[in-house]
């Protein structure tokens, strides 16, 4: 089971302390964490690899942009000057973080089978008189009515915002 990103970040940032009454446990815990931490050389190598891949991708993207946009793309590239490389690097890092969040939070859209099952269930309930009788008997009809009223109100607020007017459209 994948935990939410916020829970994993909170756990990673939480200070790890062992009561001082057990110095042996404290020493074992320090040794365990010290052995599992990657070395600074390994981290620098990963950073260099990431930077080289970003620079390679940046060069390809810049050439494609020049070809696609023509003289306008060349002018935009020269206007950026020395800022071009840091901007491209920050964009690449941002893209990678978004990919990790997308995977960790399972943000992919639902499948077609999920849509069909939900709407078939809704349609079956909407056309079944027995369902409404059961709602009336159990007292849940008021809850469904309130939900419908909320949905209608949200729809109306959206219309007002879209028109930018409380009543009618401003023609001026």
CORBELJO-V987958 format. One record per residue. RES is the residue in three letters. SS is DSSP state (@ for helix, = for strand, . for the rest). NEAR is the number of other ideal C-beta (glycine too) atoms within 10 Angstrom. D_LAST is the distance of its C-alpha to the last C-alpha in whole Angstrom. Layout:
res=<RES | RES>
ss=<SS | SS>
near=<NEAR | NEAR>
d_last=<D_LAST | D_LAST>
//
This chain:
res=<UNK | UNK | UNK | UNK | UNK | UNK | UNK | UNK | UNK | UNK | UNK | UNK | UNK | UNK | UNK | UNK | UNK | UNK | UNK | UNK | UNK | UNK | UNK | UNK | UNK | UNK | UNK | UNK | UNK | UNK | UNK | UNK | UNK | UNK | UNK | UNK | UNK | UNK | UNK | UNK | UNK | UNK | UNK | UNK | UNK | UNK | UNK | UNK | UNK | UNK | UNK | UNK | UNK | UNK | UNK | UNK | UNK | UNK | UNK | UNK | UNK | UNK | UNK | UNK | UNK | UNK | UNK | UNK | UNK | UNK | UNK | UNK | UNK | UNK | UNK | UNK | UNK | UNK | UNK | UNK | UNK | UNK | UNK | UNK | UNK | UNK | UNK | UNK | UNK | UNK | UNK | UNK | UNK | UNK | UNK | UNK | UNK | UNK | UNK | UNK | UNK | UNK | UNK | UNK | UNK | UNK | UNK | UNK | UNK | UNK | UNK | UNK | UNK | UNK | UNK | UNK | UNK | UNK | UNK | UNK | UNK | UNK | UNK | UNK | UNK | UNK | UNK | UNK | UNK | UNK | UNK | UNK | UNK | UNK | UNK | UNK | UNK | UNK | UNK | UNK | UNK | UNK | UNK | UNK | UNK | UNK | UNK | UNK | UNK | UNK | UNK | UNK | UNK | UNK | UNK | UNK | UNK | UNK | UNK | UNK | UNK | UNK | UNK | UNK | UNK | UNK | UNK | UNK | UNK | UNK | UNK | UNK>
ss=<. | . | . | . | @ | @ | @ | @ | @ | @ | @ | @ | @ | . | . | . | . | . | . | . | . | . | @ | @ | @ | @ | @ | @ | @ | @ | @ | @ | @ | @ | @ | @ | . | . | . | @ | @ | @ | @ | @ | @ | @ | @ | @ | @ | @ | @ | @ | @ | @ | @ | @ | @ | @ | @ | @ | @ | @ | @ | @ | @ | @ | @ | @ | @ | . | @ | @ | @ | @ | @ | @ | @ | @ | @ | @ | . | . | @ | @ | @ | @ | @ | @ | @ | @ | @ | @ | @ | @ | @ | @ | @ | @ | @ | @ | @ | @ | @ | @ | . | . | . | . | . | . | . | @ | @ | @ | @ | @ | @ | @ | @ | @ | @ | @ | @ | @ | @ | @ | . | . | @ | @ | @ | @ | @ | @ | @ | @ | @ | @ | . | . | @ | @ | @ | @ | @ | @ | @ | @ | @ | @ | @ | @ | @ | @ | @ | @ | @ | @ | @ | @ | @ | @ | @ | . | . | . | . | . | . | . | . | .>
near=<2 | 10 | 10 | 11 | 13 | 10 | 10 | 12 | 10 | 11 | 10 | 7 | 7 | 8 | 4 | 8 | 8 | 14 | 8 | 8 | 7 | 11 | 10 | 8 | 12 | 14 | 11 | 12 | 14 | 12 | 10 | 10 | 10 | 8 | 7 | 7 | 10 | 9 | 8 | 8 | 8 | 10 | 11 | 10 | 12 | 11 | 10 | 10 | 10 | 14 | 13 | 10 | 11 | 20 | 14 | 10 | 14 | 17 | 11 | 10 | 14 | 17 | 12 | 11 | 15 | 16 | 10 | 9 | 13 | 10 | 8 | 11 | 16 | 14 | 11 | 14 | 15 | 9 | 9 | 13 | 8 | 6 | 9 | 15 | 14 | 10 | 11 | 18 | 15 | 11 | 14 | 18 | 12 | 10 | 11 | 12 | 10 | 11 | 10 | 10 | 11 | 11 | 12 | 14 | 12 | 8 | 9 | 8 | 7 | 9 | 9 | 8 | 8 | 10 | 11 | 10 | 12 | 11 | 10 | 10 | 10 | 10 | 10 | 10 | 13 | 9 | 8 | 11 | 7 | 8 | 12 | 13 | 11 | 13 | 16 | 11 | 9 | 9 | 8 | 11 | 14 | 10 | 11 | 11 | 11 | 10 | 10 | 10 | 10 | 10 | 10 | 10 | 10 | 10 | 10 | 10 | 10 | 10 | 10 | 12 | 9 | 9 | 12 | 8 | 12 | 6 | 6 | 7 | 9 | 7 | 5 | 3>
d_last=<57 | 54 | 53 | 50 | 49 | 49 | 52 | 54 | 52 | 53 | 57 | 57 | 56 | 58 | 62 | 65 | 68 | 71 | 73 | 75 | 78 | 78 | 79 | 80 | 77 | 75 | 77 | 76 | 73 | 72 | 74 | 72 | 69 | 71 | 72 | 69 | 67 | 66 | 67 | 65 | 67 | 65 | 62 | 62 | 63 | 60 | 58 | 59 | 59 | 55 | 54 | 56 | 54 | 51 | 52 | 53 | 50 | 48 | 50 | 49 | 45 | 45 | 47 | 45 | 42 | 43 | 44 | 41 | 38 | 41 | 41 | 38 | 39 | 42 | 40 | 39 | 42 | 44 | 41 | 42 | 45 | 47 | 45 | 45 | 48 | 47 | 43 | 45 | 47 | 45 | 43 | 46 | 47 | 43 | 44 | 47 | 46 | 43 | 46 | 48 | 46 | 45 | 48 | 49 | 46 | 46 | 43 | 43 | 41 | 43 | 45 | 44 | 47 | 46 | 43 | 45 | 47 | 44 | 42 | 45 | 46 | 43 | 43 | 47 | 46 | 43 | 46 | 49 | 49 | 52 | 50 | 48 | 51 | 52 | 49 | 49 | 53 | 53 | 50 | 47 | 45 | 43 | 43 | 41 | 39 | 38 | 37 | 35 | 33 | 32 | 31 | 29 | 27 | 27 | 25 | 23 | 22 | 21 | 19 | 17 | 17 | 16 | 13 | 13 | 12 | 15 | 14 | 12 | 9 | 6 | 4 | 0>
//
